[in-house]
């Protein structure tokens, strides 16, 4: 009976410790990354107390919603952090100021609605939408004083802090109304560039897939440090 009670107590203490550390990481992430709201943080691994004592957390998940940078809204960032180091003494004092992270992998979600809202604010008449697993761009372009409605299937070009949609082929209906000599010019005018910069944890985009109403990017980062003091000094 005593053993059972002790096990129950250990489990309760384990979970309480997990919530305390998760809260401190969330607070530090918000301060260091200048997030408008506190991110959701969850911690994996059991037993958890061994990680607390070691000050090294194997599996930390951070969920950031509605991140805005350079007038582009990123709907969601779901980051998996490994090798998160928070000294036990800092946890006990409730004064976590600097959190080194060995590496992270993330999913960055950008909705088509947010892409098109950004394009409208830039004065563009072009829209971007899903076409199965591909991208379709559509709009109107002016070539030599004449306005043509155009659309086509686009390739996704991923750079570390931006994405470019470049038409691979124009729709057959466009070819019927647009002179052949002007199709290349129309393709260039239909190309869309969207910044996806200033992401939390200094992460960089690596690839992209189309899923439903959004584009999901894979992103990664290494040797990240959550340091609110350094972030404030650098502003």
C-alpha positions as CSV (number, residue, x, y, z in Angstrom):
1,X,0.0,0.0,0.0
2,X,2.8,2.4,0.9
3,X,4.5,1.7,-2.4
4,X,1.3,2.4,-4.3
5,X,0.9,5.8,-2.5
6,X,4.5,6.7,-3.2
7,X,4.1,5.9,-6.9
8,X,0.9,8.1,-7.0
9,X,2.8,10.9,-5.3
10,X,5.7,10.6,-7.7
11,X,3.4,10.7,-10.7
12,X,1.6,13.8,-9.4
13,X,4.9,15.6,-8.7
14,X,6.2,14.5,-12.1
15,X,3.2,16.1,-13.9
16,X,3.3,19.3,-11.7
17,X,7.0,19.7,-12.5
18,X,6.2,19.3,-16.2
19,X,3.6,22.1,-16.1
20,X,5.9,24.4,-14.2
21,X,8.8,24.0,-16.6
22,X,6.4,24.3,-19.6
23,X,5.1,27.5,-18.3
24,X,8.6,29.0,-17.8
25,X,9.7,27.9,-21.3
26,X,6.5,29.5,-22.8
27,X,7.2,32.8,-20.9
28,X,10.8,32.9,-22.1
29,X,9.8,32.0,-25.7
30,X,7.3,34.8,-25.8
31,X,9.8,37.4,-24.4
32,X,12.8,36.3,-26.5
33,X,10.8,36.0,-29.8
34,X,8.6,39.1,-29.1
35,X,5.4,37.1,-29.6
36,X,2.1,38.9,-29.1
37,X,0.7,36.1,-27.1
38,X,2.0,33.2,-25.0
39,X,2.7,30.1,-27.0
40,X,1.3,26.7,-26.0
41,X,4.2,24.5,-24.7
42,X,4.0,20.8,-23.9
43,X,6.8,18.5,-22.7
44,X,7.2,14.8,-23.6
45,X,9.1,12.0,-21.9
46,X,8.4,10.0,-18.7
47,X,9.6,10.0,-16.0
48,X,9.9,13.8,-16.3
49,X,11.7,14.4,-13.0
50,X,14.9,12.9,-14.3
51,X,14.9,15.6,-17.0
52,X,14.3,18.3,-14.5
53,X,17.2,17.2,-12.4
54,X,19.5,16.9,-15.4
55,X,18.3,20.3,-16.8
56,X,18.0,18.8,-20.2
57,X,14.6,18.2,-21.9
58,X,14.4,15.8,-24.7
59,X,11.1,16.6,-26.3
60,X,9.5,20.1,-26.1
61,X,6.7,21.1,-28.4
62,X,5.9,24.8,-29.0
63,X,2.7,26.0,-30.8
64,X,2.7,29.6,-32.0
65,X,-0.5,31.1,-33.6
66,X,-1.0,34.1,-35.8
67,X,2.6,35.3,-36.2
68,X,2.9,38.4,-38.3
69,X,6.0,39.7,-40.0
70,X,6.5,42.1,-42.9
71,X,2.7,42.3,-43.3
72,X,2.4,38.5,-43.8
73,X,0.4,36.5,-41.3
74,X,1.6,32.9,-40.6
75,X,-1.3,30.9,-39.3
76,X,0.6,28.4,-37.2
77,X,4.1,27.4,-36.3
78,X,4.4,23.9,-34.6
79,X,8.0,23.4,-33.5
80,X,9.6,20.3,-31.9
81,X,12.6,21.3,-29.9
82,X,15.3,18.8,-28.8
83,X,18.1,19.3,-26.3
84,X,16.4,22.1,-24.4
85,X,18.6,23.1,-21.5
86,X,17.1,24.7,-18.4
87,X,19.2,24.4,-15.2
88,X,17.3,23.1,-12.2
89,X,18.5,26.1,-10.0
90,X,16.8,28.5,-12.5
91,X,13.5,26.5,-12.4
92,X,13.5,26.4,-8.6
93,X,14.1,30.2,-8.4
94,X,11.5,30.8,-11.1
95,X,14.1,32.9,-12.9
96,X,14.7,31.3,-16.3
97,X,16.5,33.8,-18.5
98,X,18.4,31.9,-21.1
99,X,17.4,28.6,-22.8
100,X,19.8,27.0,-25.3
101,X,18.3,24.6,-27.7
102,X,20.3,22.1,-29.7
103,X,18.0,21.7,-32.6
104,X,14.4,22.1,-33.8
105,X,12.2,20.9,-36.6
106,X,8.9,22.7,-37.4
107,X,5.8,22.9,-39.5
108,X,5.0,26.4,-40.7
109,X,1.5,26.8,-42.0
110,X,0.5,29.7,-44.4
111,X,-3.1,29.8,-45.5
112,X,-4.1,30.8,-49.0
113,X,-6.4,33.4,-47.5
114,X,-3.5,35.0,-45.7
115,X,-1.4,34.9,-48.9
116,X,-4.1,36.6,-50.9
117,X,-4.8,39.2,-48.2
118,X,-1.0,40.1,-48.3
119,X,-1.1,40.4,-52.1
120,X,-4.2,42.7,-52.0
121,X,-2.4,44.9,-49.5
122,X,0.5,45.1,-52.0
123,X,-1.9,46.3,-54.7
124,X,-1.7,43.0,-56.7
125,X,-4.7,41.6,-58.6
126,X,-3.2,38.1,-58.6
127,X,-4.7,35.3,-56.4
128,X,-3.1,32.0,-55.3
129,X,-5.2,28.9,-54.7
130,X,-4.7,25.1,-54.4
131,X,-5.1,22.9,-57.4
132,X,-4.9,19.4,-55.9
133,X,-1.3,19.1,-54.8
134,X,-0.3,22.0,-57.0
135,X,-0.7,25.7,-57.0
136,X,-2.8,27.8,-59.3
137,X,-2.2,31.5,-59.8
138,X,-4.8,33.7,-61.5
139,X,-5.4,37.4,-62.2
140,X,-5.0,40.0,-64.9
141,X,-1.9,41.4,-66.4
142,X,-1.3,44.4,-68.6
143,X,1.0,43.8,-71.6
144,X,1.7,46.6,-74.1
145,X,-1.3,48.6,-72.8
146,X,-3.8,45.7,-73.1
147,X,-5.2,43.8,-70.0
148,X,-5.5,40.1,-70.3
149,X,-7.1,37.6,-67.8
150,X,-4.5,34.9,-67.1
151,X,-4.1,31.8,-65.0
152,X,-1.8,28.9,-64.8
153,X,-0.2,26.1,-62.7
154,X,2.7,27.3,-60.6
155,X,5.8,25.8,-59.2
156,X,6.7,26.5,-55.5
157,X,10.2,27.9,-55.0
158,X,11.2,27.8,-51.3
159,X,14.0,30.1,-50.0
160,X,15.0,30.2,-46.3
161,X,12.8,33.3,-45.6
162,X,10.4,33.5,-48.6
163,X,8.3,31.6,-51.1
164,X,7.9,32.2,-54.8
165,X,5.1,31.0,-57.1
166,X,6.3,30.8,-60.7
167,X,3.9,29.8,-63.4
168,X,5.0,26.6,-65.1
169,X,2.3,26.7,-67.8
170,X,-0.5,29.0,-68.6
171,X,-4.1,27.7,-69.0
172,X,-5.2,26.7,-72.5
173,X,-7.8,29.5,-72.5
174,X,-5.0,32.1,-72.0
175,X,-3.0,30.7,-74.9
176,X,-6.1,31.3,-77.1
177,X,-6.3,35.0,-76.4
178,X,-2.7,35.9,-75.7
179,X,-0.2,36.3,-78.6
180,X,2.6,33.8,-78.4
181,X,5.2,36.6,-78.2
182,X,3.6,37.9,-75.0
183,X,3.2,34.7,-73.1
184,X,6.6,34.9,-71.5
185,X,6.0,38.4,-70.3
186,X,2.6,37.4,-68.9
187,X,4.3,34.5,-67.0
188,X,6.8,36.8,-65.5
189,X,4.1,39.3,-64.4
190,X,2.1,36.4,-62.9
191,X,5.0,35.3,-60.7
192,X,4.3,35.9,-57.0
193,X,6.9,36.5,-54.2
194,X,5.9,36.3,-50.6
195,X,8.2,36.9,-47.6
196,X,8.0,34.4,-44.8
197,X,10.6,36.1,-42.6
198,X,11.3,36.7,-38.9
199,X,10.0,33.3,-37.9
200,X,10.3,32.3,-34.2
201,X,13.5,30.6,-33.1
202,X,15.4,31.9,-36.2
203,X,14.1,29.0,-38.2
204,X,14.5,28.7,-42.0
205,X,12.1,27.1,-44.5
206,X,13.4,24.0,-46.3
207,X,10.4,22.6,-48.4
208,X,6.7,23.0,-49.0
209,X,3.6,20.9,-49.6
210,X,0.0,21.9,-50.4
211,X,-2.7,20.6,-48.1
212,X,-6.3,21.8,-48.2
213,X,-6.6,25.5,-47.6
214,X,-2.9,26.1,-46.8
215,X,0.8,25.6,-47.7
216,X,2.8,23.7,-45.0
217,X,6.5,24.3,-44.9
218,X,9.1,22.2,-43.2
219,X,11.6,24.4,-41.3
220,X,14.6,23.8,-39.1
221,X,17.0,25.5,-36.8
222,X,20.1,24.6,-34.9
223,X,21.9,26.1,-31.8
224,X,19.0,28.3,-31.0
225,X,19.1,30.4,-27.8
226,X,16.0,31.9,-26.2
227,X,17.4,34.9,-24.4
228,X,15.0,37.7,-23.5
229,X,17.8,40.0,-22.3
230,X,19.7,39.7,-25.6
231,X,16.5,40.2,-27.6
232,X,15.7,43.4,-25.6
233,X,19.2,44.8,-26.1
234,X,19.1,44.1,-29.8
235,X,15.9,45.9,-30.4
